[in-house]
């Protein structure tokens, strides 16, 4: 997991070619002006999901992990609390892994070490397959959020 300011995202371009392309996209586009929905950036291995939504109380949100793609989460407006934990401290839900959507839901083992982080406009959070996360939690009360999630293929 990486959390940093968007102005510094190029520092992490050495992670992978896919991450470097994602960083370049984020650095060179007016993120607030992007079309909503799901849009390819560079084929199916690099795309974004962009939506308006509402944060919710953390108890109403689910932990999730991905196997094939990493996430770069960027809040355009509003604020989100996001839970973070290493996958080793999680147990997979009975629903299992959804291959089509590259997602598995999970819950932490007791005393496994979970963290709450606040993501504000101008910051990004990069999450990898070992990073369980609980996005779109309300830091205080539910609020409207404009969230961009860039999905980059893990190679």
C-alpha positions in Angstrom: 0.0 0.0 0.0 1.2 3.5 -0.8 -0.5 6.7 0.2 1.0 10.0 -1.1 0.1 13.2 -2.9 -0.8 13.0 -6.5 1.9 15.5 -7.4 4.4 12.8 -6.3 2.9 9.8 -8.1 5.7 9.6 -10.7 8.1 8.6 -8.0 6.5 5.2 -8.1 6.6 4.6 -11.9 9.3 1.9 -11.4 6.8 -0.5 -9.8 5.6 -1.7 -13.2 5.0 -0.6 -16.8 1.2 -0.6 -16.1 1.6 1.5 -12.9 3.9 4.0 -14.9 1.2 4.4 -17.5 -1.4 4.9 -14.8 0.8 7.5 -13.1 1.3 9.4 -16.4 -2.5 9.4 -17.0 -3.2 10.8 -13.6 -0.5 13.4 -13.9 -1.5 14.7 -17.3 -5.3 14.7 -17.2 -7.9 17.0 -15.6 -9.4 14.3 -13.3 -12.5 16.3 -12.4 -13.4 16.6 -16.2 -13.1 12.8 -17.0 -16.2 11.1 -18.3 -18.0 9.0 -15.6 -18.4 5.3 -15.6 -15.7 2.7 -16.7 -13.3 3.8 -19.4 -10.2 2.1 -20.8 -6.9 4.1 -20.6 -4.7 1.6 -22.4 -6.7 -1.5 -23.3 -8.2 -3.9 -20.7 -5.1 -3.9 -18.6 -5.5 -0.3 -17.6 -8.8 1.4 -17.0 -10.7 3.6 -14.6 -14.0 3.6 -12.8 -15.3 7.1 -12.0 -18.5 7.8 -10.1 -20.2 10.0 -7.7 -21.5 8.3 -4.6 -22.0 8.5 -0.9 -19.7 7.3 1.9 -21.3 5.1 4.4 -20.7 4.2 8.1 -17.7 1.7 8.2 -19.9 -1.0 9.7 -22.0 -1.0 6.5 -19.0 -1.4 4.2 -17.2 -4.6 3.2 -13.5 -5.6 3.1 -12.3 -6.5 -0.4 -9.2 -7.8 -2.2 -8.2 -8.2 -5.8 -5.9 -10.7 -7.5 -5.3 -9.5 -11.0 -5.5 -5.7 -10.7 -4.2 -3.1 -8.3 -6.2 0.0 -7.4 -5.1 3.6 -7.4 -7.8 5.5 -5.5 -8.1 9.2 -6.0 -10.7 11.4 -4.3 -11.7 14.3 -6.5 -14.1 15.8 -4.1 -15.3 14.9 -0.6 -13.3 12.6 1.7 -13.2 8.9 2.4 -12.0 6.9 5.3 -10.5 3.6 4.0 -9.7 0.6 6.0 -6.4 -1.2 5.3 -5.1 -4.6 6.4 -2.6 -7.1 5.1 -4.3 -10.1 3.4 -2.6 -12.5 5.9 -4.9 -11.1 8.6 -8.1 -11.8 6.6 -10.4 -14.8 6.0 -12.3 -15.0 2.7 -16.1 -14.8 2.8 -18.0 -17.8 1.7 -19.0 -16.1 -1.6 -15.4 -16.7 -2.8 -13.5 -15.0 -5.5 -15.5 -13.4 -8.4 -13.2 -13.9 -11.3 -15.2 -11.7 -13.7 -15.0 -8.7 -11.4 -11.6 -9.6 -9.8 -12.9 -9.2 -6.3 -13.2 -11.2 -3.1 -14.8 -10.1 0.0 -13.2 -10.9 3.4 -13.2 -10.1 7.1 -10.4 -9.7 9.6 -9.3 -12.3 12.1 -9.6 -11.0 15.6 -6.5 -8.9 16.6 -5.2 -9.1 13.0 -4.2 -5.4 12.8 -6.5 -3.2 10.7 -6.0 0.5 10.1 -8.1 3.5 9.1 -6.7 6.1 6.8 -8.3 9.3 5.5 -8.0 10.0 1.8 -8.6 13.6 0.7 -8.6 15.4 -2.7 -5.0 15.7 -4.0 -3.9 12.4 -2.6 -3.8 8.8 -3.9 -3.7 5.4 -2.4 -2.2 2.5 -4.4 -3.4 -0.9 -3.3 -1.9 -4.3 -4.4 -3.2 -7.9 -4.2 -1.8 -8.3 -0.6 -3.7 -5.2 0.5 -7.2 -5.8 1.8 -9.2 -2.6 1.9 -12.5 -1.2 3.0 -13.3 1.8 0.8 -16.0 4.5 0.9 -16.3 4.7 4.6 -17.6 8.0 6.1 -14.9 9.7 8.3 -17.6 11.3 10.4 -21.0 11.4 8.7 -22.0 10.1 5.2 -21.1 12.6 2.5 -21.1 12.9 -1.2 -17.8 11.8 -2.9 -16.4 11.9 -6.4 -14.0 8.9 -6.5 -11.7 7.9 -9.3 -10.3 4.3 -9.2 -7.6 3.4 -11.7 -7.2 -0.3 -12.2 -3.8 -1.5 -13.4 -2.9 -5.0 -14.3 -0.4 -6.7 -11.9 2.2 -8.4 -14.0 
